[in-house]
Amino acid sequence: MNDAKKGRISRLSKSTVFDLLAARPRIGLKSSRMLWAGSHRDYLEGWFAKLEDEIQIIFDTFSAENQFLTRPEELVKDNSLLEAKVAHLTQLVVTYREAIDKLRLENVKYRELTIQRFGHIDEI
């Protein structure tokens, strides 16, 4: 479901899902063939049907959200969002550098005051 939400898969097949299930270390199966037969087959058939329905809903909502956007419009939107993020992060870096410079000057000032008051550590 996460792969469908993130757009990494475009369709779902029972064999790939069963392969992924069999590969889970917690289940401990050597192959997915064990899932195709036996008493648990009915449960897995029902489970896969529900999973297909949920994935189809995800695909439908994803296509409905992006139905009115054409590819160039989507790229412009993504580009403007990235530019805004870069501008914000650049401003944060500048602000942090200014704060570091201010603290550095303050630290030098306090060191000089400490040296005037107590002398150098090498003199002790």
C-alpha positions as CSV (number, residue, x, y, z in Angstrom):
1,M,0.0,0.0,0.0
2,N,2.9,2.3,0.8
3,D,4.4,1.6,-2.7
4,A,1.1,2.5,-4.3
5,K,0.7,5.7,-2.3
6,K,4.2,6.8,-3.2
7,G,3.7,5.9,-6.9
8,R,6.3,3.1,-7.0
9,I,3.9,0.6,-8.4
10,S,1.3,1.0,-11.1
11,R,-0.4,-2.4,-10.9
12,L,-0.7,-5.3,-8.5
13,S,-0.4,-9.0,-9.1
14,K,-1.0,-11.8,-6.8
15,S,2.3,-13.5,-7.6
16,T,4.4,-10.5,-6.7
17,V,2.4,-9.9,-3.5
18,F,2.8,-13.6,-2.5
19,D,6.5,-13.4,-3.3
20,L,6.8,-10.4,-1.0
21,L,4.9,-12.2,1.7
22,A,7.1,-15.3,1.4
23,A,10.3,-13.2,1.5
24,R,9.4,-11.7,4.9
25,P,11.8,-13.2,7.5
26,R,9.1,-13.3,10.2
27,I,7.0,-15.7,8.1
28,G,10.0,-17.9,7.3
29,L,8.8,-19.5,4.0
30,K,11.3,-20.8,1.5
31,S,9.1,-20.0,-1.5
32,S,5.8,-18.5,-2.3
33,R,4.4,-21.8,-3.5
34,M,3.4,-22.7,0.0
35,L,1.0,-19.8,0.0
36,W,-0.9,-21.0,-3.1
37,A,-2.2,-24.2,-1.5
38,G,-3.4,-25.3,1.9
39,S,-6.0,-24.2,4.4
40,H,-4.7,-20.6,4.4
41,R,-5.4,-20.2,0.7
42,D,-9.0,-19.0,1.3
43,Y,-7.9,-16.5,3.8
44,L,-5.2,-15.1,1.5
45,E,-7.7,-15.0,-1.4
46,G,-10.0,-12.8,0.7
47,W,-7.1,-10.7,2.0
48,F,-5.8,-10.1,-1.5
49,A,-9.2,-9.1,-2.8
50,K,-9.4,-6.5,0.0
51,L,-5.9,-5.3,-0.8
52,E,-6.8,-5.0,-4.5
53,D,-9.8,-2.8,-3.6
54,E,-7.8,-0.6,-1.3
55,I,-5.0,-0.2,-3.9
56,Q,-7.5,0.6,-6.6
57,I,-9.0,3.3,-4.4
58,I,-5.5,4.8,-4.0
59,F,-4.9,4.7,-7.7
60,D,-8.3,6.3,-8.4
61,T,-7.7,9.1,-5.9
62,F,-4.2,9.6,-7.2
63,S,-5.4,9.9,-10.8
64,A,-8.3,12.1,-9.8
65,E,-5.9,14.6,-8.0
66,N,-3.6,14.8,-11.0
67,Q,-6.2,14.6,-13.7
68,F,-6.4,18.3,-14.4
69,L,-2.6,18.9,-14.3
70,T,-0.6,18.4,-17.4
71,R,3.0,17.5,-17.2
72,P,4.5,21.0,-17.8
73,E,2.2,22.5,-15.2
74,E,3.2,19.9,-12.7
75,L,6.9,20.6,-13.4
76,V,6.4,24.3,-12.9
77,K,4.5,23.7,-9.7
78,D,7.3,21.4,-8.4
79,N,10.0,23.8,-9.5
80,S,8.4,26.7,-7.7
81,L,8.0,24.7,-4.5
82,L,11.6,23.7,-4.7
83,E,12.7,27.2,-5.3
84,A,10.7,28.4,-2.3
85,K,12.3,25.7,-0.1
86,V,15.8,26.6,-1.3
87,A,15.2,30.3,-0.6
88,H,14.0,29.5,2.9
89,L,16.9,27.2,3.6
90,T,19.4,29.7,2.2
91,Q,17.9,32.4,4.5
92,L,18.2,30.0,7.5
93,V,21.9,29.4,6.7
94,V,22.5,33.1,6.5
95,T,20.8,33.7,9.8
96,Y,22.7,30.9,11.5
97,R,26.0,32.2,10.1
98,E,25.2,35.7,11.4
99,A,24.4,34.2,14.8
100,I,27.6,32.2,14.8
101,D,29.7,35.3,13.9
102,K,28.0,37.2,16.7
103,L,28.7,34.5,19.2
104,R,32.3,34.2,18.0
105,L,32.9,37.9,18.6
106,E,31.2,37.7,22.0
107,N,33.5,34.7,22.9
108,V,36.6,36.7,21.9
109,K,35.5,39.6,24.0
110,Y,34.9,37.4,27.1
111,R,38.2,35.7,26.6
112,E,40.0,39.0,26.5
113,L,38.2,40.1,29.7
114,T,39.1,36.8,31.4
115,I,42.8,37.2,30.4
116,Q,42.9,40.8,31.7
117,R,41.4,39.7,35.0
118,F,43.1,36.4,35.6
119,G,46.1,36.4,33.2
120,H,47.1,33.7,30.7
121,I,46.8,30.1,31.7
122,D,50.5,29.6,30.7
123,E,51.5,32.1,33.4
124,I,50.2,29.9,36.2
